[in-house]
């Protein structure tokens, strides 16, 4: 998802991204951060009126309000350092039943075959 040339909407205090759980005030002129409770001004480029049910009129057109996850395409202003390569962490059940059933050996062998 891209905000084109406009900044990605974030809380001015905790820097959380806009999300489906913010609450709107003053017919959409301001919003309450769902993480820290701070009240933020809605910039003109992002303004939309609010329906009687509390949702924005453009709710269904905005993935950040209607999707479980959203990937924002951020420009260099949002980076403190160059992007890092992905890091992987694997957690395994190492209980006796996992060992006896062959699960642990199978999982380890599968991951080893993929990364080699």
MARRO-388097 format. One record per atom (N, C-alpha, C, O, CB): x, y, z; atom name. Coordinates in steps of 0.02 Angstrom, whole numbers, padded with zeros to 5 digits, always signed. Glycine has a CB too. Example, Ala and Ser with C-alpha at 12.3 -4.5 7.8 and 13.67 -1.06 7.14 Angstrom:
BEGIN
x,y,z,atom
+00660,-00284,+00390,N;
+00615,-00225,+00390,CA;
+00660,-00165,+00390,C;
+00712,-00166,+00423,O;
+00565,-00224,+00452,CB;
+00642,-00112,+00354,N;
+00684,-00053,+00357,CA;
+00645,+00002,+00394,C;
+00670,+00057,+00402,O;
+00704,-00030,+00286,CB;
END
This chain:
BEGIN
x,y,z,atom
+00042,-00058,+00000,N;
+00000,+00000,+00000,CA;
+00044,+00061,+00000,C;
+00097,+00062,+00032,O;
-00048,+00000,+00060,CB;
+00023,+00111,-00035,N;
+00063,+00172,-00039,CA;
+00019,+00233,-00023,C;
-00039,+00235,-00042,O;
+00094,+00178,-00109,CB;
+00048,+00280,+00010,N;
+00014,+00343,+00023,CA;
+00036,+00394,-00030,C;
+00027,+00455,-00020,O;
+00030,+00369,+00093,CB;
+00064,+00370,-00085,N;
+00089,+00412,-00139,CA;
+00142,+00460,-00112,C;
+00192,+00437,-00084,O;
+00032,+00451,-00174,CB;
+00132,+00524,-00118,N;
+00181,+00573,-00093,CA;
+00165,+00599,-00024,C;
+00201,+00640,+00004,O;
+00187,+00631,-00141,CB;
+00109,+00575,+00004,N;
+00089,+00598,+00071,CA;
+00120,+00555,+00125,C;
+00133,+00495,+00114,O;
+00013,+00598,+00077,CB;
+00133,+00584,+00183,N;
+00161,+00543,+00238,CA;
+00113,+00489,+00261,C;
+00052,+00498,+00259,O;
+00180,+00588,+00298,CB;
+00140,+00432,+00283,N;
+00099,+00379,+00311,CA;
+00072,+00405,+00378,C;
+00110,+00434,+00417,O;
+00140,+00313,+00321,CB;
+00008,+00395,+00390,N;
-00023,+00423,+00450,CA;
-00002,+00383,+00511,C;
-00011,+00322,+00515,O;
-00100,+00423,+00444,CB;
+00028,+00419,+00559,N;
+00052,+00388,+00621,CA;
+00036,+00434,+00680,C;
+00027,+00494,+00671,O;
+00129,+00374,+00617,CB;
+00033,+00404,+00739,N;
+00021,+00443,+00800,CA;
+00081,+00488,+00813,C;
+00138,+00467,+00806,O;
+00009,+00396,+00860,CB;
+00067,+00549,+00830,N;
+00122,+00597,+00842,CA;
+00160,+00581,+00906,C;
+00217,+00603,+00914,O;
+00094,+00669,+00846,CB;
+00129,+00544,+00951,N;
+00163,+00529,+01015,CA;
+00201,+00462,+01013,C;
+00261,+00461,+01023,O;
+00112,+00527,+01071,CB;
+00165,+00407,+01000,N;
+00198,+00341,+01003,CA;
+00219,+00314,+00935,C;
+00253,+00263,+00932,O;
+00150,+00291,+01035,CB;
+00201,+00348,+00881,N;
+00220,+00331,+00812,CA;
+00186,+00268,+00786,C;
+00208,+00239,+00736,O;
+00294,+00323,+00807,CB;
+00132,+00245,+00819,N;
+00093,+00188,+00794,CA;
+00059,+00208,+00729,C;
+00040,+00266,+00719,O;
+00040,+00165,+00847,CB;
+00053,+00160,+00684,N;
+00020,+00172,+00620,CA;
-00055,+00174,+00629,C;
-00083,+00143,+00674,O;
+00040,+00119,+00569,CB;
-00088,+00212,+00585,N;
-00161,+00214,+00585,CA;
-00187,+00142,+00576,C;
-00156,+00103,+00539,O;
-00188,+00261,+00527,CB;
-00242,+00126,+00608,N;
-00266,+00056,+00607,CA;
-00342,+00055,+00619,C;
-00371,+00106,+00635,O;
-00230,+00013,+00660,CB;
-00374,-00003,+00611,N;
-00446,-00007,+00617,CA;
-00473,+00011,+00686,C;
-00533,+00021,+00694,O;
-00469,-00075,+00599,CB;
-00430,+00014,+00736,N;
-00454,+00023,+00805,CA;
-00449,+00094,+00831,C;
-00464,+00107,+00889,O;
-00415,-00022,+00850,CB;
-00428,+00141,+00788,N;
-00428,+00211,+00810,CA;
-00501,+00234,+00815,C;
-00545,+00207,+00781,O;
-00388,+00256,+00760,CB;
-00513,+00283,+00857,N;
-00580,+00312,+00863,CA;
-00577,+00383,+00836,C;
-00527,+00418,+00845,O;
-00606,+00311,+00938,CB;
-00631,+00403,+00805,N;
-00633,+00468,+00771,CA;
-00671,+00519,+00811,C;
-00721,+00502,+00843,O;
-00664,+00461,+00701,CB;
-00647,+00580,+00811,N;
-00679,+00636,+00845,CA;
-00695,+00691,+00795,C;
-00664,+00694,+00741,O;
-00634,+00663,+00903,CB;
-00741,+00734,+00813,N;
-00756,+00795,+00773,CA;
-00768,+00779,+00700,C;
-00739,+00812,+00656,O;
-00700,+00845,+00780,CB;
-00810,+00729,+00686,N;
-00827,+00708,+00618,CA;
-00765,+00694,+00575,C;
-00763,+00710,+00516,O;
-00868,+00763,+00584,CB;
-00715,+00663,+00606,N;
-00655,+00643,+00570,CA;
-00598,+00693,+00570,C;
-00546,+00679,+00541,O;
-00674,+00630,+00500,CB;
-00606,+00749,+00603,N;
-00553,+00800,+00605,CA;
-00494,+00778,+00650,C;
-00438,+00800,+00640,O;
-00581,+00866,+00630,CB;
-00510,+00735,+00699,N;
-00458,+00711,+00745,CA;
-00470,+00636,+00757,C;
-00525,+00611,+00746,O;
-00458,+00751,+00812,CB;
-00417,+00601,+00781,N;
-00424,+00530,+00797,CA;
-00384,+00514,+00860,C;
-00335,+00547,+00876,O;
-00400,+00487,+00739,CB;
-00409,+00463,+00895,N;
-00377,+00441,+00957,CA;
-00337,+00378,+00942,C;
-00364,+00329,+00916,O;
-00430,+00428,+01013,CB;
-00273,+00380,+00958,N;
-00229,+00323,+00946,CA;
-00252,+00264,+00989,C;
-00265,+00270,+01048,O;
-00156,+00341,+00963,CB;
-00257,+00206,+00957,N;
-00279,+00146,+00992,CA;
-00225,+00116,+01037,C;
-00239,+00070,+01076,O;
-00303,+00094,+00942,CB;
-00163,+00140,+01031,N;
-00109,+00114,+01072,CA;
-00097,+00157,+01134,C;
-00094,+00132,+01190,O;
-00045,+00110,+01031,CB;
-00089,+00223,+01123,N;
-00071,+00266,+01180,CA;
-00127,+00313,+01203,C;
-00121,+00344,+01256,O;
-00010,+00306,+01163,CB;
-00180,+00318,+01163,N;
-00236,+00362,+01182,CA;
-00227,+00435,+01165,C;
-00270,+00476,+01181,O;
-00249,+00355,+01254,CB;
-00172,+00452,+01133,N;
-00159,+00522,+01115,CA;
-00208,+00543,+01060,C;
-00228,+00503,+01018,O;
-00086,+00531,+01091,CB;
-00227,+00606,+01061,N;
-00271,+00634,+01010,CA;
-00229,+00666,+00956,C;
-00185,+00707,+00970,O;
-00321,+00685,+01041,CB;
-00243,+00646,+00894,N;
-00205,+00670,+00836,CA;
-00250,+00708,+00788,C;
-00309,+00692,+00782,O;
-00172,+00611,+00800,CB;
-00222,+00758,+00756,N;
-00258,+00795,+00704,CA;
-00257,+00755,+00639,C;
-00205,+00727,+00621,O;
-00227,+00866,+00694,CB;
-00313,+00753,+00605,N;
-00316,+00721,+00539,CA;
-00294,+00772,+00487,C;
-00325,+00825,+00480,O;
-00388,+00693,+00524,CB;
-00242,+00756,+00451,N;
-00218,+00802,+00399,CA;
-00268,+00805,+00342,C;
-00306,+00758,+00330,O;
-00149,+00780,+00372,CB;
-00269,+00861,+00306,N;
-00318,+00871,+00252,CA;
-00316,+00816,+00200,C;
-00369,+00795,+00177,O;
-00305,+00938,+00219,CB;
-00257,+00793,+00181,N;
-00253,+00742,+00129,CA;
-00283,+00676,+00151,C;
-00298,+00634,+00108,O;
-00180,+00732,+00109,CB;
-00293,+00666,+00215,N;
-00318,+00602,+00241,CA;
-00389,+00606,+00268,C;
-00417,+00556,+00289,O;
-00272,+00578,+00295,CB;
-00418,+00665,+00267,N;
-00484,+00676,+00297,CA;
-00539,+00640,+00259,C;
-00539,+00637,+00197,O;
-00499,+00750,+00300,CB;
-00587,+00613,+00296,N;
-00648,+00585,+00269,CA;
-00702,+00594,+00323,C;
-00687,+00590,+00383,O;
-00640,+00509,+00249,CB;
-00763,+00606,+00302,N;
-00816,+00614,+00351,CA;
-00830,+00547,+00385,C;
-00810,+00494,+00360,O;
-00881,+00642,+00318,CB;
-00865,+00551,+00441,N;
-00879,+00492,+00481,CA;
-00954,+00477,+00477,C;
-00996,+00522,+00482,O;
-00857,+00502,+00555,CB;
-00970,+00413,+00468,N;
-01040,+00391,+00465,CA;
-01068,+00385,+00536,C;
-01030,+00389,+00585,O;
-01047,+00324,+00427,CB;
-01133,+00375,+00542,N;
-01165,+00370,+00608,CA;
-01138,+00312,+00649,C;
-01139,+00315,+00711,O;
-01240,+00361,+00599,CB;
-01112,+00259,+00616,N;
-01085,+00202,+00653,CA;
-01013,+00212,+00677,C;
-00984,+00167,+00707,O;
-01088,+00140,+00610,CB;
-00984,+00271,+00663,N;
-00917,+00287,+00686,CA;
-00862,+00271,+00636,C;
-00804,+00286,+00649,O;
-00903,+00251,+00748,CB;
-00880,+00240,+00579,N;
-00831,+00224,+00528,CA;
-00825,+00281,+00478,C;
-00872,+00319,+00467,O;
-00850,+00158,+00492,CB;
-00767,+00286,+00447,N;
-00757,+00335,+00393,CA;
-00798,+00314,+00332,C;
-00810,+00255,+00321,O;
-00682,+00341,+00375,CB;
-00819,+00363,+00293,N;
-00857,+00347,+00233,CA;
-00815,+00309,+00182,C;
-00842,+00274,+00139,O;
-00885,+00411,+00201,CB;
-00749,+00315,+00186,N;
-00705,+00279,+00140,CA;
-00675,+00216,+00172,C;
-00625,+00190,+00148,O;
-00649,+00325,+00116,CB;
-00705,+00192,+00225,N;
-00680,+00134,+00263,CA;
-00664,+00075,+00218,C;
-00611,+00045,+00224,O;
-00731,+00113,+00315,CB;
-00709,+00057,+00173,N;
-00699,-00002,+00131,CA;
-00648,+00009,+00076,C;
-00623,-00039,+00047,O;
-00765,-00022,+00099,CB;
-00630,+00071,+00063,N;
-00580,+00087,+00012,CA;
-00510,+00092,+00041,C;
-00461,+00099,+00003,O;
-00598,+00151,-00023,CB;
-00504,+00089,+00106,N;
-00440,+00097,+00140,CA;
-00419,+00031,+00172,C;
-00448,+00010,+00222,O;
-00444,+00153,+00194,CB;
-00368,-00002,+00143,N;
-00347,-00066,+00172,CA;
-00326,-00061,+00245,C;
-00334,-00109,+00283,O;
-00289,-00094,+00132,CB;
-00300,-00004,+00266,N;
-00278,+00002,+00335,CA;
-00336,+00000,+00385,C;
-00325,-00006,+00445,O;
-00240,+00067,+00344,CB;
-00398,+00005,+00360,N;
-00457,+00000,+00404,CA;
-00496,-00064,+00395,C;
-00537,-00081,+00437,O;
-00502,+00059,+00393,CB;
-00484,-00100,+00340,N;
-00526,-00157,+00326,CA;
-00487,-00223,+00317,C;
-00518,-00274,+00303,O;
-00566,-00144,+00265,CB;
-00421,-00221,+00324,N;
-00381,-00282,+00315,CA;
-00345,-00300,+00380,C;
-00332,-00257,+00422,O;
-00330,-00272,+00259,CB;
-00331,-00364,+00387,N;
-00296,-00387,+00447,CA;
-00225,-00362,+00450,C;
-00200,-00346,+00504,O;
-00296,-00462,+00450,CB;
-00192,-00358,+00393,N;
-00124,-00332,+00390,CA;
-00118,-00288,+00328,C;
-00153,-00297,+00279,O;
-00072,-00389,+00389,CB;
-00072,-00241,+00332,N;
-00059,-00196,+00275,CA;
+00016,-00185,+00272,C;
+00049,-00173,+00323,O;
-00097,-00128,+00283,CB;
+00044,-00190,+00212,N;
+00114,-00174,+00202,CA;
+00118,-00103,+00174,C;
+00093,-00089,+00119,O;
+00149,-00225,+00153,CB;
+00148,-00059,+00212,N;
+00157,+00010,+00190,CA;
+00224,+00014,+00152,C;
+00274,-00013,+00175,O;
+00155,+00059,+00249,CB;
+00224,+00048,+00097,N;
+00286,+00061,+00061,CA;
+00313,+00127,+00086,C;
+00288,+00181,+00068,O;
+00275,+00062,-00018,CB;
+00363,+00123,+00129,N;
+00390,+00183,+00161,CA;
+00451,+00208,+00122,C;
+00490,+00169,+00095,O;
+00409,+00168,+00234,CB;
+00457,+00273,+00119,N;
+00516,+00301,+00085,CA;
+00574,+00307,+00135,C;
+00568,+00286,+00192,O;
+00499,+00371,+00055,CB;
+00628,+00335,+00113,N;
+00689,+00338,+00154,CA;
+00681,+00378,+00218,C;
+00719,+00369,+00265,O;
+00745,+00367,+00113,CB;
+00631,+00422,+00221,N;
+00620,+00461,+00282,CA;
+00602,+00418,+00342,C;
+00610,+00440,+00400,O;
+00565,+00513,+00270,CB;
+00578,+00358,+00330,N;
+00557,+00314,+00384,CA;
+00611,+00266,+00407,C;
+00599,+00225,+00452,O;
+00496,+00275,+00363,CB;
+00669,+00270,+00377,N;
+00723,+00223,+00394,CA;
+00777,+00257,+00435,C;
+00802,+00310,+00417,O;
+00753,+00194,+00330,CB;
+00795,+00225,+00490,N;
+00850,+00249,+00531,CA;
+00916,+00218,+00508,C;
+00970,+00244,+00523,O;
+00838,+00233,+00605,CB;
+00911,+00162,+00472,N;
+00970,+00127,+00447,CA;
+00949,+00090,+00383,C;
+00889,+00084,+00369,O;
+00999,+00076,+00500,CB;
+00997,+00067,+00344,N;
+00978,+00029,+00284,CA;
+00940,-00034,+00303,C;
+00949,-00061,+00358,O;
+01041,+00011,+00243,CB;
+00897,-00059,+00259,N;
+00859,-00120,+00274,CA;
+00907,-00178,+00288,C;
+00959,-00185,+00258,O;
+00812,-00138,+00216,CB;
+00886,-00219,+00336,N;
+00926,-00277,+00355,CA;
+00899,-00340,+00322,C;
+00839,-00343,+00308,O;
+00928,-00285,+00432,CB;
+00942,-00389,+00311,N;
+00916,-00452,+00284,CA;
+00870,-00485,+00335,C;
+00877,-00472,+00395,O;
+00974,-00500,+00263,CB;
+00825,-00528,+00313,N;
+00780,-00560,+00361,CA;
+00817,-00606,+00409,C;
+00868,-00635,+00392,O;
+00727,-00601,+00324,CB;
+00791,-00610,+00469,N;
+00817,-00655,+00520,CA;
+00764,-00707,+00535,C;
+00705,-00690,+00541,O;
+00838,-00615,+00585,CB;
+00785,-00768,+00541,N;
+00737,-00822,+00554,CA;
+00750,-00852,+00622,C;
+00808,-00859,+00643,O;
+00741,-00876,+00499,CB;
+00697,-00870,+00655,N;
+00701,-00903,+00720,CA;
+00655,-00963,+00717,C;
+00597,-00957,+00700,O;
+00681,-00854,+00779,CB;
+00681,-01020,+00734,N;
+00642,-01081,+00734,CA;
+00635,-01105,+00806,C;
+00684,-01108,+00843,O;
+00674,-01136,+00690,CB;
+00574,-01122,+00825,N;
+00561,-01149,+00892,CA;
+00535,-01220,+00883,C;
+00490,-01232,+00843,O;
+00510,-01104,+00932,CB;
+00562,-01266,+00922,N;
+00543,-01336,+00915,CA;
+00520,-01363,+00982,C;
+00544,-01343,+01035,O;
+00601,-01377,+00889,CB;
+00473,-01408,+00978,N;
+00452,-01447,+01036,CA;
+00505,-01501,+01046,C;
+00514,-01544,+01003,O;
+00379,-01478,+01025,CB;
+00540,-01499,+01101,N;
+00594,-01548,+01114,CA;
+00575,-01596,+01171,C;
+00618,-01624,+01204,O;
+00659,-01512,+01131,CB;
+00510,-01604,+01180,N;
+00488,-01651,+01232,CA;
+00501,-01723,+01210,C;
+00514,-01737,+01152,O;
+00412,-01640,+01247,CB;
+00498,-01768,+01258,N;
+00508,-01839,+01242,CA;
+00460,-01864,+01189,C;
+00481,-01900,+01144,O;
+00501,-01881,+01305,CB;
+00394,-01848,+01194,N;
+00348,-01871,+01141,CA;
+00368,-01844,+01071,C;
+00359,-01880,+01022,O;
+00277,-01849,+01158,CB;
+00393,-01783,+01067,N;
+00413,-01755,+01002,CA;
+00473,-01793,+00975,C;
+00478,-01805,+00914,O;
+00429,-01680,+01009,CB;
+00519,-01811,+01018,N;
+00578,-01849,+00997,CA;
+00557,-01919,+00977,C;
+00578,-01945,+00925,O;
+00631,-01851,+01053,CB;
+00516,-01952,+01020,N;
+00495,-02020,+01006,CA;
+00454,-02027,+00942,C;
+00458,-02077,+00907,O;
+00454,-02047,+01065,CB;
+00414,-01975,+00927,N;
+00371,-01978,+00867,CA;
+00409,-01965,+00803,C;
+00385,-01979,+00748,O;
+00314,-01929,+00874,CB;
+00470,-01938,+00809,N;
+00509,-01922,+00750,CA;
+00498,-01851,+00725,C;
+00530,-01829,+00677,O;
+00493,-01970,+00695,CB;
+00452,-01814,+00758,N;
+00437,-01745,+00738,CA;
+00500,-01702,+00739,C;
+00514,-01667,+00690,O;
+00384,-01715,+00784,CB;
+00537,-01704,+00793,N;
+00596,-01660,+00799,CA;
+00647,-01674,+00745,C;
+00672,-01628,+00714,O;
+00627,-01669,+00868,CB;
+00663,-01737,+00734,N;
+00712,-01755,+00682,CA;
+00687,-01734,+00613,C;
+00726,-01709,+00573,O;
+00726,-01830,+00684,CB;
+00624,-01745,+00600,N;
+00595,-01727,+00535,CA;
+00596,-01651,+00524,C;
+00614,-01628,+00470,O;
+00522,-01754,+00530,CB;
+00577,-01614,+00575,N;
+00577,-01541,+00568,CA;
+00647,-01514,+00558,C;
+00657,-01471,+00515,O;
+00546,-01508,+00630,CB;
+00694,-01539,+00595,N;
+00764,-01517,+00588,CA;
+00792,-01535,+00518,C;
+00826,-01494,+00487,O;
+00808,-01549,+00642,CB;
+00778,-01595,+00496,N;
+00802,-01617,+00430,CA;
+00771,-01575,+00374,C;
+00805,-01558,+00326,O;
+00787,-01691,+00418,CB;
+00708,-01559,+00380,N;
+00674,-01519,+00330,CA;
+00704,-01449,+00326,C;
+00719,-01425,+00271,O;
+00599,-01513,+00345,CB;
+00713,-01417,+00382,N;
+00742,-01350,+00381,CA;
+00814,-01352,+00356,C;
+00835,-01309,+00317,O;
+00739,-01318,+00452,CB;
+00851,-01401,+00377,N;
+00921,-01408,+00355,CA;
+00924,-01416,+00278,C;
+00968,-01388,+00246,O;
+00956,-01468,+00390,CB;
+00878,-01455,+00251,N;
+00879,-01466,+00178,CA;
+00860,-01402,+00139,C;
+00882,-01393,+00082,O;
+00830,-01522,+00159,CB;
+00822,-01359,+00169,N;
+00801,-01297,+00136,CA;
+00856,-01244,+00138,C;
+00865,-01207,+00089,O;
+00737,-01270,+00169,CB;
+00894,-01241,+00192,N;
+00943,-01187,+00198,CA;
+01012,-01206,+00171,C;
+01056,-01163,+00166,O;
+00950,-01167,+00270,CB;
+01021,-01268,+00154,N;
+01087,-01288,+00129,CA;
+01092,-01277,+00054,C;
+01145,-01291,+00024,O;
+01102,-01361,+00145,CB;
END
